[in-house]
């Protein structure tokens, strides 16, 4: 009887693990279904000033005049951050330095920005960066755009 209970618990644990992995994949598929997505790591606020620390890996999605940013390792159906095009000011572009090289994808470029009054850093591939800057520059007439 003890052996049966142990096997049942182990089987349940494996089933829950597989279900969790399936839900991660399903969530990512649903986020990408609308199109216009790219891999994008993010640092927000105070953490952005600590070298190499505070990066969160995510997926960003263009949605009209906003970018919705979703954490990869989350089950939340809603974006964690929403970046408005008219509130983004690009401050600088740089290569990852020091510990950041380990925390970010190998081909990442870091873009330091201001969103309203918050400092943010976005790390994305060169191709995604080109698309992001083009999206910023394609703002409707009358919107302030600063892509430095």
N, C-alpha and C positions, 0 to 999 in steps of 0.2 A: 504494500500500500504506500509506503514512504517513497519507493522508487517511482511509482505512478505519479504521485504528487510532484516530485522533483522534475520529472519529464514534462508534466503539464505546465508547471511554472516556467521551465526553460522554453517550451514551445510558445507559450504566451508572450514571453519577453522577446523572442525572435520575431513573432508575428507583429508585435507593437513596433519594433524597430523597422521592419519592412514597411509597415503602414506609414510611419513617420517619414521615411525616405521617399515613398510614393507621393505623399502630400507635398513635400518640398518640390519635387519635380512637377507635379500638377500645378502648384501655385506659380512656379516660374513660367510654365507654358501658358497659363491664363494671362499673366502680365504681358508676355511677349505677343500674345494673339492679336492685340490691337496694332502691333507694328511700331516702328520708331523707337526701339529700345537699344541700349548699349550698356556694357559693363562699366561701372563707375564707382570707385571708392570715394568715401567722403569723410572729411573731418570738419567739425562744426564748433564754433565758439572758442572757449578757453583752451580746449584740447589742441586746437590748431597751432598753438605756439610752442608746444612741447615736441621737440624733434623726434620723429619716428614713432610717436605714440598716438593713440586715439583714432586710427583709421578703421573704418567699417566698410566691408565689401558689400556692394549692392548692384542693383540694376536700375537704370534711369529710363524713363519713358517720356517722350515728347507728347504733350496733350494740349494743343492750342498754344496759348501764351504762357504755359507753365511746364515745368519739368517735374514729374513725380518720381521720387527716389524711394526705392524699396530695399530693405535689408535682405540679403540673400538667405541668411540663417534665421528666418522668422516665419511664422505661420500667418501673420497679420495680412488680411486682404487689402488693407488700405496703405497708401504710401506713408513712410515714416517722416519724410520731408517733402514740401512742395516749394519749388523755387520759381518765383514769378520773373518773367523776362524783363519787365520794366524795373525790377529791384536789383538786378545783378549788375555789378560793376567789376570788370576784370582788372586786377591789380598787377599781376605778373604771371609769367609762365617759366617753369624751370624743370630740370630733371630731378628725380628722386635723389636724396642725399642721405648718406649714412645708413641708419637702421631702416629708413623708408624703403630701401631697395629690397629688403627682406619682406616687408609688410605689403608691398604692392606687386601687381603683375609685372612681368619682366619688361614689357614694352610701354609702361605707363609714363605719361607726362603729367606733371602737377600744375594745376591752374589755381592760383590764389585769387579769391574774389571777395567782394563784399556783397551781402544780400541784406538790404535795408541797413541796419547798423551792426549786423553780425559778420564776423570774418569766417569764411568757409574756404576749404581747399577741396578740389575735385581732382581725382587721378583717373585718367582714361588713356586709351590708346591714341596714337597720332591720328588715325582715321576718325575715331569718335570725336576728337578735339576739333578737327576740321568741320565736321557736321555741327558740333555745338556752337562754334564761332559763327558759322553761316546762319544758324538759327537765331543767334543774338542779333546779327546784322540785318536779318530779314524782318525786323520789328516794323509794325505799321507806322505810317507817317505820324510824326509828332511825339513818338516815344523816344526818350533819352536812351542812347545806347553807347556804352563805353567798352570797347574790346581791346584797349591798350595795345 
